[in-house]
Amino acid sequence: MQTLDIELIINTHYVYLKNGFEISEWEMDGIKIKRRSPLELIDELEKIKDLTCKSSLPVSV
């Protein structure tokens, strides 16, 4: 899963919230996240994005 994919998913969830749709469950590539609120789901996706960014950085230059 790419960081850009997660960013797109997060932005899509913000659009859903803006339009009145509340999605609190998400699944992709065998990863399933279910939270009580859409904002908790977005927070969890942000954490995954941060971990993905950190793991893609080179260890040394």
PDB file of N, CA, C, O and CB in Angstrom:
ATOM      1  N   MET A   1       0.843  -1.169   0.000  1.00  0.00           N
ATOM      2  CA  MET A   1       0.000   0.000   0.000  1.00  0.00           C
ATOM      3  C   MET A   1       0.896   1.242   0.000  1.00  0.00           C
ATOM      4  O   MET A   1       1.847   1.334   0.776  1.00  0.00           O
ATOM      5  CB  MET A   1      -0.963  -0.008   1.220  1.00  0.00           C
ATOM      6  N   GLN A   2       0.591   2.155  -0.845  1.00  0.00           N
ATOM      7  CA  GLN A   2       1.370   3.368  -1.001  1.00  0.00           C
ATOM      8  C   GLN A   2       0.822   4.487  -0.120  1.00  0.00           C
ATOM      9  O   GLN A   2      -0.358   4.502   0.232  1.00  0.00           O
ATOM     10  CB  GLN A   2       1.384   3.803  -2.461  1.00  0.00           C
ATOM     11  N   THR A   3       1.695   5.413   0.225  1.00  0.00           N
ATOM     12  CA  THR A   3       1.291   6.570   1.023  1.00  0.00           C
ATOM     13  C   THR A   3       0.250   7.401   0.280  1.00  0.00           C
ATOM     14  O   THR A   3      -0.687   7.918   0.889  1.00  0.00           O
ATOM     15  CB  THR A   3       2.514   7.437   1.371  1.00  0.00           C
ATOM     16  N   LEU A   4       0.412   7.529  -1.035  1.00  0.00           N
ATOM     17  CA  LEU A   4      -0.552   8.299  -1.827  1.00  0.00           C
ATOM     18  C   LEU A   4      -1.931   7.661  -1.794  1.00  0.00           C
ATOM     19  O   LEU A   4      -2.941   8.365  -1.777  1.00  0.00           O
ATOM     20  CB  LEU A   4      -0.075   8.427  -3.273  1.00  0.00           C
ATOM     21  N   ASP A   5      -1.983   6.318  -1.783  1.00  0.00           N
ATOM     22  CA  ASP A   5      -3.268   5.622  -1.691  1.00  0.00           C
ATOM     23  C   ASP A   5      -3.964   5.965  -0.382  1.00  0.00           C
ATOM     24  O   ASP A   5      -5.163   6.241  -0.364  1.00  0.00           O
ATOM     25  CB  ASP A   5      -3.073   4.098  -1.808  1.00  0.00           C
ATOM     26  N   ILE A   6      -3.214   5.948   0.710  1.00  0.00           N
ATOM     27  CA  ILE A   6      -3.795   6.245   2.013  1.00  0.00           C
ATOM     28  C   ILE A   6      -4.256   7.698   2.060  1.00  0.00           C
ATOM     29  O   ILE A   6      -5.318   8.002   2.603  1.00  0.00           O
ATOM     30  CB  ILE A   6      -2.782   5.961   3.140  1.00  0.00           C
ATOM     31  N   GLU A   7      -3.453   8.592   1.492  1.00  0.00           N
ATOM     32  CA  GLU A   7      -3.831  10.010   1.454  1.00  0.00           C
ATOM     33  C   GLU A   7      -5.140  10.206   0.681  1.00  0.00           C
ATOM     34  O   GLU A   7      -5.992  10.997   1.088  1.00  0.00           O
ATOM     35  CB  GLU A   7      -2.704  10.849   0.812  1.00  0.00           C
ATOM     36  N   LEU A   8      -5.293   9.493  -0.420  1.00  0.00           N
ATOM     37  CA  LEU A   8      -6.526   9.567  -1.213  1.00  0.00           C
ATOM     38  C   LEU A   8      -7.716   9.047  -0.407  1.00  0.00           C
ATOM     39  O   LEU A   8      -8.799   9.630  -0.448  1.00  0.00           O
ATOM     40  CB  LEU A   8      -6.377   8.762  -2.525  1.00  0.00           C
ATOM     41  N   ILE A   9      -7.518   7.967   0.314  1.00  0.00           N
ATOM     42  CA  ILE A   9      -8.592   7.398   1.137  1.00  0.00           C
ATOM     43  C   ILE A   9      -8.997   8.381   2.233  1.00  0.00           C
ATOM     44  O   ILE A   9     -10.186   8.572   2.490  1.00  0.00           O
ATOM     45  CB  ILE A   9      -8.149   6.051   1.760  1.00  0.00           C
ATOM     46  N   ILE A  10      -8.014   9.000   2.877  1.00  0.00           N
ATOM     47  CA  ILE A  10      -8.298   9.975   3.933  1.00  0.00           C
ATOM     48  C   ILE A  10      -9.086  11.160   3.367  1.00  0.00           C
ATOM     49  O   ILE A  10     -10.084  11.585   3.950  1.00  0.00           O
ATOM     50  CB  ILE A  10      -6.982  10.467   4.587  1.00  0.00           C
ATOM     51  N   ASN A  11      -8.634  11.681   2.242  1.00  0.00           N
ATOM     52  CA  ASN A  11      -9.339  12.808   1.613  1.00  0.00           C
ATOM     53  C   ASN A  11     -10.760  12.430   1.210  1.00  0.00           C
ATOM     54  O   ASN A  11     -11.683  13.235   1.340  1.00  0.00           O
ATOM     55  CB  ASN A  11      -8.568  13.299   0.386  1.00  0.00           C
ATOM     56  N   THR A  12     -10.932  11.217   0.725  1.00  0.00           N
ATOM     57  CA  THR A  12     -12.263  10.739   0.346  1.00  0.00           C
ATOM     58  C   THR A  12     -13.174  10.683   1.570  1.00  0.00           C
ATOM     59  O   THR A  12     -14.346  11.053   1.490  1.00  0.00           O
ATOM     60  CB  THR A  12     -12.173   9.347  -0.319  1.00  0.00           C
ATOM     61  N   HIS A  13     -12.639  10.224   2.700  1.00  0.00           N
ATOM     62  CA  HIS A  13     -13.446  10.161   3.922  1.00  0.00           C
ATOM     63  C   HIS A  13     -13.853  11.560   4.397  1.00  0.00           C
ATOM     64  O   HIS A  13     -14.954  11.746   4.914  1.00  0.00           O
ATOM     65  CB  HIS A  13     -12.671   9.435   5.032  1.00  0.00           C
ATOM     66  N   TYR A  14     -12.960  12.542   4.219  1.00  0.00           N
ATOM     67  CA  TYR A  14     -13.334  13.915   4.564  1.00  0.00           C
ATOM     68  C   TYR A  14     -14.465  14.418   3.671  1.00  0.00           C
ATOM     69  O   TYR A  14     -15.364  15.115   4.144  1.00  0.00           O
ATOM     70  CB  TYR A  14     -12.119  14.845   4.447  1.00  0.00           C
ATOM     71  N   VAL A  15     -14.430  14.075   2.398  1.00  0.00           N
ATOM     72  CA  VAL A  15     -15.506  14.469   1.474  1.00  0.00           C
ATOM     73  C   VAL A  15     -16.816  13.799   1.884  1.00  0.00           C
ATOM     74  O   VAL A  15     -17.871  14.433   1.875  1.00  0.00           O
ATOM     75  CB  VAL A  15     -15.142  14.092   0.007  1.00  0.00           C
ATOM     76  N   TYR A  16     -16.746  12.513   2.243  1.00  0.00           N
ATOM     77  CA  TYR A  16     -17.948  11.815   2.705  1.00  0.00           C
ATOM     78  C   TYR A  16     -18.542  12.507   3.933  1.00  0.00           C
ATOM     79  O   TYR A  16     -19.752  12.714   4.015  1.00  0.00           O
ATOM     80  CB  TYR A  16     -17.624  10.346   3.029  1.00  0.00           C
ATOM     81  N   LEU A  17     -17.670  12.862   4.890  1.00  0.00           N
ATOM     82  CA  LEU A  17     -18.150  13.548   6.091  1.00  0.00           C
ATOM     83  C   LEU A  17     -18.810  14.875   5.743  1.00  0.00           C
ATOM     84  O   LEU A  17     -19.858  15.224   6.286  1.00  0.00           O
ATOM     85  CB  LEU A  17     -16.999  13.779   7.068  1.00  0.00           C
ATOM     86  N   LYS A  18     -18.186  15.601   4.839  1.00  0.00           N
ATOM     87  CA  LYS A  18     -18.726  16.899   4.425  1.00  0.00           C
ATOM     88  C   LYS A  18     -20.114  16.745   3.803  1.00  0.00           C
ATOM     89  O   LYS A  18     -20.976  17.610   3.961  1.00  0.00           O
ATOM     90  CB  LYS A  18     -17.774  17.581   3.427  1.00  0.00           C
ATOM     91  N   ASN A  19     -20.318  15.635   3.096  1.00  0.00           N
ATOM     92  CA  ASN A  19     -21.596  15.390   2.432  1.00  0.00           C
ATOM     93  C   ASN A  19     -22.594  14.630   3.313  1.00  0.00           C
ATOM     94  O   ASN A  19     -23.679  14.270   2.856  1.00  0.00           O
ATOM     95  CB  ASN A  19     -21.364  14.621   1.155  1.00  0.00           C
ATOM     96  N   GLY A  20     -22.229  14.387   4.567  1.00  0.00           N
ATOM     97  CA  GLY A  20     -23.159  13.763   5.495  1.00  0.00           C
ATOM     98  C   GLY A  20     -23.090  12.256   5.587  1.00  0.00           C
ATOM     99  O   GLY A  20     -23.921  11.649   6.261  1.00  0.00           O
ATOM    100  N   PHE A  21     -22.127  11.633   4.932  1.00  0.00           N
ATOM    101  CA  PHE A  21     -21.969  10.182   5.006  1.00  0.00           C
ATOM    102  C   PHE A  21     -20.932   9.855   6.069  1.00  0.00           C
ATOM    103  O   PHE A  21     -19.833  10.410   6.066  1.00  0.00           O
ATOM    104  CB  PHE A  21     -21.556   9.587   3.626  1.00  0.00           C
ATOM    105  N   GLU A  22     -21.284   8.957   6.973  1.00  0.00           N
ATOM    106  CA  GLU A  22     -20.368   8.572   8.036  1.00  0.00           C
ATOM    107  C   GLU A  22     -19.922   7.133   7.828  1.00  0.00           C
ATOM    108  O   GLU A  22     -20.700   6.198   8.021  1.00  0.00           O
ATOM    109  CB  GLU A  22     -21.026   8.746   9.421  1.00  0.00           C
ATOM    110  N   ILE A  23     -18.682   6.963   7.439  1.00  0.00           N
ATOM    111  CA  ILE A  23     -18.100   5.647   7.235  1.00  0.00           C
ATOM    112  C   ILE A  23     -17.118   5.400   8.367  1.00  0.00           C
ATOM    113  O   ILE A  23     -16.191   6.182   8.576  1.00  0.00           O
ATOM    114  CB  ILE A  23     -17.403   5.534   5.837  1.00  0.00           C
ATOM    115  N   SER A  24     -17.324   4.310   9.097  1.00  0.00           N
ATOM    116  CA  SER A  24     -16.448   4.021  10.229  1.00  0.00           C
ATOM    117  C   SER A  24     -15.728   2.681  10.069  1.00  0.00           C
ATOM    118  O   SER A  24     -15.132   2.170  11.017  1.00  0.00           O
ATOM    119  CB  SER A  24     -17.250   4.026  11.521  1.00  0.00           C
ATOM    120  N   GLU A  25     -15.792   2.116   8.852  1.00  0.00           N
ATOM    121  CA  GLU A  25     -15.128   0.844   8.589  1.00  0.00           C
ATOM    122  C   GLU A  25     -14.431   0.922   7.241  1.00  0.00           C
ATOM    123  O   GLU A  25     -14.954   1.504   6.291  1.00  0.00           O
ATOM    124  CB  GLU A  25     -16.140  -0.335   8.622  1.00  0.00           C
ATOM    125  N   TRP A  26     -13.243   0.326   7.167  1.00  0.00           N
ATOM    126  CA  TRP A  26     -12.460   0.388   5.941  1.00  0.00           C
ATOM    127  C   TRP A  26     -11.639  -0.886   5.817  1.00  0.00           C
ATOM    128  O   TRP A  26     -11.149  -1.404   6.820  1.00  0.00           O
ATOM    129  CB  TRP A  26     -11.544   1.640   5.922  1.00  0.00           C
ATOM    130  N   GLU A  27     -11.482  -1.402   4.593  1.00  0.00           N
ATOM    131  CA  GLU A  27     -10.682  -2.604   4.370  1.00  0.00           C
ATOM    132  C   GLU A  27      -9.986  -2.510   3.020  1.00  0.00           C
ATOM    133  O   GLU A  27     -10.595  -2.148   2.014  1.00  0.00           O
ATOM    134  CB  GLU A  27     -11.563  -3.877   4.441  1.00  0.00           C
ATOM    135  N   MET A  28      -8.681  -2.847   3.017  1.00  0.00           N
ATOM    136  CA  MET A  28      -7.901  -2.872   1.780  1.00  0.00           C
ATOM    137  C   MET A  28      -6.651  -3.707   2.003  1.00  0.00           C
ATOM    138  O   MET A  28      -6.012  -3.606   3.050  1.00  0.00           O
ATOM    139  CB  MET A  28      -7.528  -1.434   1.318  1.00  0.00           C
ATOM    140  N   ASP A  29      -6.307  -4.516   1.040  1.00  0.00           N
ATOM    141  CA  ASP A  29      -5.099  -5.343   1.094  1.00  0.00           C
ATOM    142  C   ASP A  29      -5.011  -6.170   2.366  1.00  0.00           C
ATOM    143  O   ASP A  29      -3.928  -6.328   2.930  1.00  0.00           O
ATOM    144  CB  ASP A  29      -3.874  -4.474   0.976  1.00  0.00           C
ATOM    145  N   GLY A  30      -6.127  -6.691   2.817  1.00  0.00           N
ATOM    146  CA  GLY A  30      -6.137  -7.536   4.006  1.00  0.00           C
ATOM    147  C   GLY A  30      -6.102  -6.778   5.320  1.00  0.00           C
ATOM    148  O   GLY A  30      -6.061  -7.394   6.385  1.00  0.00           O
ATOM    149  N   ILE A  31      -6.116  -5.463   5.265  1.00  0.00           N
ATOM    150  CA  ILE A  31      -6.136  -4.638   6.475  1.00  0.00           C
ATOM    151  C   ILE A  31      -7.561  -4.144   6.675  1.00  0.00           C
ATOM    152  O   ILE A  31      -8.137  -3.506   5.794  1.00  0.00           O
ATOM    153  CB  ILE A  31      -5.125  -3.434   6.375  1.00  0.00           C
ATOM    154  N   LYS A  32      -8.124  -4.445   7.843  1.00  0.00           N
ATOM    155  CA  LYS A  32      -9.485  -4.017   8.134  1.00  0.00           C
ATOM    156  C   LYS A  32      -9.458  -3.153   9.388  1.00  0.00           C
ATOM    157  O   LYS A  32      -8.891  -3.537  10.411  1.00  0.00           O
ATOM    158  CB  LYS A  32     -10.439  -5.239   8.313  1.00  0.00           C
ATOM    159  N   ILE A  33     -10.079  -1.985   9.293  1.00  0.00           N
ATOM    160  CA  ILE A  33     -10.144  -1.063  10.420  1.00  0.00           C
ATOM    161  C   ILE A  33     -11.609  -0.726  10.657  1.00  0.00           C
ATOM    162  O   ILE A  33     -12.334  -0.353   9.735  1.00  0.00           O
ATOM    163  CB  ILE A  33      -9.294   0.231  10.157  1.00  0.00           C
ATOM    164  N   LYS A  34     -12.026  -0.861  11.902  1.00  0.00           N
ATOM    165  CA  LYS A  34     -13.397  -0.503  12.277  1.00  0.00           C
ATOM    166  C   LYS A  34     -13.316   0.321  13.556  1.00  0.00           C
ATOM    167  O   LYS A  34     -12.759  -0.130  14.558  1.00  0.00           O
ATOM    168  CB  LYS A  34     -14.306  -1.785  12.472  1.00  0.00           C
ATOM    169  N   ARG A  35     -13.865   1.512  13.519  1.00  0.00           N
ATOM    170  CA  ARG A  35     -13.848   2.417  14.664  1.00  0.00           C
ATOM    171  C   ARG A  35     -15.260   2.916  14.946  1.00  0.00           C
ATOM    172  O   ARG A  35     -16.164   2.748  14.128  1.00  0.00           O
ATOM    173  CB  ARG A  35     -12.891   3.606  14.413  1.00  0.00           C
ATOM    174  N   ARG A  36     -15.436   3.527  16.103  1.00  0.00           N
ATOM    175  CA  ARG A  36     -16.762   4.007  16.495  1.00  0.00           C
ATOM    176  C   ARG A  36     -17.216   5.210  15.690  1.00  0.00           C
ATOM    177  O   ARG A  36     -18.414   5.401  15.480  1.00  0.00           O
ATOM    178  CB  ARG A  36     -16.769   4.354  17.955  1.00  0.00           C
ATOM    179  N   SER A  37     -16.268   6.025  15.236  1.00  0.00           N
ATOM    180  CA  SER A  37     -16.660   7.221  14.487  1.00  0.00           C
ATOM    181  C   SER A  37     -15.755   7.387  13.271  1.00  0.00           C
ATOM    182  O   SER A  37     -14.650   6.845  13.239  1.00  0.00           O
ATOM    183  CB  SER A  37     -16.597   8.483  15.387  1.00  0.00           C
ATOM    184  N   PRO A  38     -16.218   8.133  12.275  1.00  0.00           N
ATOM    185  CA  PRO A  38     -15.402   8.387  11.092  1.00  0.00           C
ATOM    186  C   PRO A  38     -14.100   9.114  11.428  1.00  0.00           C
ATOM    187  O   PRO A  38     -13.072   8.870  10.795  1.00  0.00           O
ATOM    188  CB  PRO A  38     -16.193   9.196  10.086  1.00  0.00           C
ATOM    189  N   LEU A  39     -14.138  10.003  12.419  1.00  0.00           N
ATOM    190  CA  LEU A  39     -12.920  10.727  12.786  1.00  0.00           C
ATOM    191  C   LEU A  39     -11.878   9.799  13.411  1.00  0.00           C
ATOM    192  O   LEU A  39     -10.680   9.972  13.190  1.00  0.00           O
ATOM    193  CB  LEU A  39     -13.254  11.862  13.754  1.00  0.00           C
ATOM    194  N   GLU A  40     -12.332   8.817  14.190  1.00  0.00           N
ATOM    195  CA  GLU A  40     -11.405   7.822  14.732  1.00  0.00           C
ATOM    196  C   GLU A  40     -10.794   6.996  13.602  1.00  0.00           C
ATOM    197  O   GLU A  40      -9.611   6.658  13.644  1.00  0.00           O
ATOM    198  CB  GLU A  40     -12.123   6.901  15.742  1.00  0.00           C
ATOM    199  N   LEU A  41     -11.594   6.678  12.606  1.00  0.00           N
ATOM    200  CA  LEU A  41     -11.095   5.934  11.449  1.00  0.00           C
ATOM    201  C   LEU A  41     -10.041   6.751  10.707  1.00  0.00           C
ATOM    202  O   LEU A  41      -8.998   6.220  10.328  1.00  0.00           O
ATOM    203  CB  LEU A  41     -12.254   5.565  10.498  1.00  0.00           C
ATOM    204  N   ILE A  42     -10.308   8.035  10.498  1.00  0.00           N
ATOM    205  CA  ILE A  42      -9.352   8.908   9.812  1.00  0.00           C
ATOM    206  C   ILE A  42      -8.059   9.015  10.620  1.00  0.00           C
ATOM    207  O   ILE A  42      -6.970   8.999  10.045  1.00  0.00           O
ATOM    208  CB  ILE A  42      -9.961  10.313   9.584  1.00  0.00           C
ATOM    209  N   ASP A  43      -8.167   9.124  11.946  1.00  0.00           N
ATOM    210  CA  ASP A  43      -6.974   9.163  12.800  1.00  0.00           C
ATOM    211  C   ASP A  43      -6.139   7.896  12.631  1.00  0.00           C
ATOM    212  O   ASP A  43      -4.912   7.956  12.545  1.00  0.00           O
ATOM    213  CB  ASP A  43      -7.375   9.338  14.277  1.00  0.00           C
ATOM    214  N   GLU A  44      -6.808   6.761  12.584  1.00  0.00           N
ATOM    215  CA  GLU A  44      -6.096   5.487  12.419  1.00  0.00           C
ATOM    216  C   GLU A  44      -5.419   5.411  11.048  1.00  0.00           C
ATOM    217  O   GLU A  44      -4.294   4.925  10.937  1.00  0.00           O
ATOM    218  CB  GLU A  44      -7.070   4.300  12.594  1.00  0.00           C
ATOM    219  N   LEU A  45      -6.098   5.888  10.013  1.00  0.00           N
ATOM    220  CA  LEU A  45      -5.498   5.919   8.680  1.00  0.00           C
ATOM    221  C   LEU A  45      -4.286   6.850   8.636  1.00  0.00           C
ATOM    222  O   LEU A  45      -3.305   6.564   7.950  1.00  0.00           O
ATOM    223  CB  LEU A  45      -6.533   6.360   7.643  1.00  0.00           C
ATOM    224  N   GLU A  46      -4.356   7.960   9.367  1.00  0.00           N
ATOM    225  CA  GLU A  46      -3.207   8.874   9.459  1.00  0.00           C
ATOM    226  C   GLU A  46      -2.016   8.175  10.102  1.00  0.00           C
ATOM    227  O   GLU A  46      -0.880   8.350   9.660  1.00  0.00           O
ATOM    228  CB  GLU A  46      -3.578  10.137  10.267  1.00  0.00           C
ATOM    229  N   LYS A  47      -2.268   7.382  11.146  1.00  0.00           N
ATOM    230  CA  LYS A  47      -1.191   6.632  11.803  1.00  0.00           C
ATOM    231  C   LYS A  47      -0.551   5.642  10.834  1.00  0.00           C
ATOM    232  O   LYS A  47       0.671   5.502  10.793  1.00  0.00           O
ATOM    233  CB  LYS A  47      -1.727   5.888  13.041  1.00  0.00           C
ATOM    234  N   ILE A  48      -1.391   4.954  10.053  1.00  0.00           N
ATOM    235  CA  ILE A  48      -0.872   3.993   9.071  1.00  0.00           C
ATOM    236  C   ILE A  48      -0.049   4.722   8.019  1.00  0.00           C
ATOM    237  O   ILE A  48       1.001   4.235   7.601  1.00  0.00           O
ATOM    238  CB  ILE A  48      -2.030   3.206   8.400  1.00  0.00           C
ATOM    239  N   LYS A  49      -0.523   5.888   7.591  1.00  0.00           N
ATOM    240  CA  LYS A  49       0.218   6.676   6.610  1.00  0.00           C
ATOM    241  C   LYS A  49       1.580   7.072   7.166  1.00  0.00           C
ATOM    242  O   LYS A  49       2.586   6.965   6.464  1.00  0.00           O
ATOM    243  CB  LYS A  49      -0.579   7.928   6.208  1.00  0.00           C
ATOM    244  N   ASP A  50       1.626   7.526   8.411  1.00  0.00           N
ATOM    245  CA  ASP A  50       2.890   7.909   9.039  1.00  0.00           C
ATOM    246  C   ASP A  50       3.847   6.722   9.125  1.00  0.00           C
ATOM    247  O   ASP A  50       5.039   6.863   8.851  1.00  0.00           O
ATOM    248  CB  ASP A  50       2.637   8.480  10.438  1.00  0.00           C
ATOM    249  N   LEU A  51       3.330   5.558   9.503  1.00  0.00           N
ATOM    250  CA  LEU A  51       4.175   4.362   9.584  1.00  0.00           C
ATOM    251  C   LEU A  51       4.699   3.966   8.209  1.00  0.00           C
ATOM    252  O   LEU A  51       5.847   3.544   8.073  1.00  0.00           O
ATOM    253  CB  LEU A  51       3.394   3.195  10.203  1.00  0.00           C
ATOM    254  N   THR A  52       3.857   4.103   7.198  1.00  0.00           N
ATOM    255  CA  THR A  52       4.261   3.771   5.834  1.00  0.00           C
ATOM    256  C   THR A  52       5.352   4.724   5.359  1.00  0.00           C
ATOM    257  O   THR A  52       6.306   4.299   4.707  1.00  0.00           O
ATOM    258  CB  THR A  52       3.052   3.824   4.880  1.00  0.00           C
ATOM    259  N   CYS A  53       5.220   6.008   5.681  1.00  0.00           N
ATOM    260  CA  CYS A  53       6.232   7.000   5.300  1.00  0.00           C
ATOM    261  C   CYS A  53       7.561   6.686   5.970  1.00  0.00           C
ATOM    262  O   CYS A  53       8.611   6.728   5.329  1.00  0.00           O
ATOM    263  CB  CYS A  53       5.770   8.424   5.674  1.00  0.00           C
ATOM    264  N   LYS A  54       7.515   6.374   7.248  1.00  0.00           N
ATOM    265  CA  LYS A  54       8.737   6.097   7.997  1.00  0.00           C
ATOM    266  C   LYS A  54       9.424   4.831   7.499  1.00  0.00           C
ATOM    267  O   LYS A  54      10.652   4.771   7.437  1.00  0.00           O
ATOM    268  CB  LYS A  54       8.427   5.970   9.482  1.00  0.00           C
ATOM    269  N   SER A  55       8.631   3.815   7.143  1.00  0.00           N
ATOM    270  CA  SER A  55       9.230   2.558   6.697  1.00  0.00           C
ATOM    271  C   SER A  55       9.785   2.662   5.281  1.00  0.00           C
ATOM    272  O   SER A  55      10.607   1.835   4.887  1.00  0.00           O
ATOM    273  CB  SER A  55       8.205   1.438   6.766  1.00  0.00           C
ATOM    274  N   SER A  56       9.357   3.658   4.507  1.00  0.00           N
ATOM    275  CA  SER A  56       9.849   3.796   3.149  1.00  0.00           C
ATOM    276  C   SER A  56      11.105   4.669   3.067  1.00  0.00           C
ATOM    277  O   SER A  56      11.737   4.750   2.014  1.00  0.00           O
ATOM    278  CB  SER A  56       8.765   4.374   2.271  1.00  0.00           C
ATOM    279  N   LEU A  57      11.466   5.318   4.172  1.00  0.00           N
ATOM    280  CA  LEU A  57      12.667   6.142   4.177  1.00  0.00           C
ATOM    281  C   LEU A  57      13.917   5.259   4.268  1.00  0.00           C
ATOM    282  O   LEU A  57      13.898   4.225   4.936  1.00  0.00           O
ATOM    283  CB  LEU A  57      12.626   7.146   5.349  1.00  0.00           C
ATOM    284  N   PRO A  58      14.993   5.663   3.603  1.00  0.00           N
ATOM    285  CA  PRO A  58      16.220   4.879   3.700  1.00  0.00           C
ATOM    286  C   PRO A  58      16.793   4.943   5.117  1.00  0.00           C
ATOM    287  O   PRO A  58      16.654   5.952   5.807  1.00  0.00           O
ATOM    288  CB  PRO A  58      17.258   5.381   2.682  1.00  0.00           C
ATOM    289  N   VAL A  59      17.433   3.863   5.537  1.00  0.00           N
ATOM    290  CA  VAL A  59      18.011   3.798   6.867  1.00  0.00           C
ATOM    291  C   VAL A  59      19.235   4.695   6.955  1.00  0.00           C
ATOM    292  O   VAL A  59      19.442   5.376   7.959  1.00  0.00           O
ATOM    293  CB  VAL A  59      18.375   2.358   7.226  1.00  0.00           C
ATOM    294  N   SER A  60      20.045   4.694   5.904  1.00  0.00           N
ATOM    295  CA  SER A  60      21.228   5.562   5.883  1.00  0.00           C
ATOM    296  C   SER A  60      21.449   6.105   4.482  1.00  0.00           C
ATOM    297  O   SER A  60      20.933   5.572   3.499  1.00  0.00           O
ATOM    298  CB  SER A  60      22.483   4.799   6.366  1.00  0.00           C
ATOM    299  N   VAL A  61      22.217   7.163   4.414  1.00  0.00           N
ATOM    300  CA  VAL A  61      22.470   7.807   3.132  1.00  0.00           C
ATOM    301  C   VAL A  61      23.905   7.591   2.751  1.00  0.00           C
ATOM    302  O   VAL A  61      24.340   8.053   1.696  1.00  0.00           O
ATOM    303  CB  VAL A  61      22.143   9.305   3.180  1.00  0.00           C
TER     304      VAL A  61
END
